[in-house]
Amino acid sequence: MTEQRWVRLEGVENVRDLGGLPLTGGGHTRFGQVLRSARLHELTESDVEFLVEKFGIRTVIDLRSPKEVDRDGPTPMERAGVRTEHLTVLPTGQRPIPRDDEDPKLFNYRGYLADRPENMLAAVRLLTEPDAGPALVHCAAGKDRTGVFCALVEDAVGVRREAVIEDYALSNEALEAVLRRGVGTEYQIDPADIDLYRCPPQVMTALLADLDPDGAAEGWLLRHGMPSDELATLRARLTE
């Protein structure tokens, strides 16, 4: 079912459907509700037509920073009139550097949840709005900020833990293409450094383990203000 989840477009990489993921109680997540991707700025006209007319995207959730948004300008989806919500999960100001014994990627992922919980929560709650879906969520490469967001949603609706981690790591299959196209950064990425940008399964395993003592992703969302009825709506919308 993994191949069925990939969406092949001309102007963006790392696009896949959150459908088809196995649930702990049986069944799978629904296809056609949420897409995840890298940055959208090179979408072609046919890409936009597919996303809007065929897939039915009604809301784009952009997790990039204000600096990235301002630098790159409106996406073709925005210019086509698709509702776009900019909800950065990067902290404002300067954060402490990770300890010598702390994985830098895990340090950053923890920061998305600890430093901008209000925006992470708002992004998840968008998926429960009656007129918000289908939705597309993205950042620059569609693997780190988007990866944490999708893992939070998947875990909250009951996706099997190993499948959450596998979905996160699946971005590695598109990484070379993502870096080749570019992620809108102001510096060049040396292809020889590709291993620095990979999504190690153990990093997501550790992040989710952080959440487990307080009720996993469900507990995180409820603790940060998501009403229980919205969580039920999220599960009903994304699972079958």
Secondary structure by P-SEA (a helix, b strand, c coil): cccccbbbbccccbbbbcccccccccccccccccccccccccccaaaaaaacccccccbbbbcccaaaaaaaccccccccccbbbbbbcccccccccccccccaaaaaaaaaacccaaaaaaaaaaaacccccccccccccccaaaaaaaaaaaaaacccaaaaaaaaaccccaaaaaaaacccccccccccccccccccaaaaaaaaaaacccccaaaaaaaacccaaaaaaaaaaccc
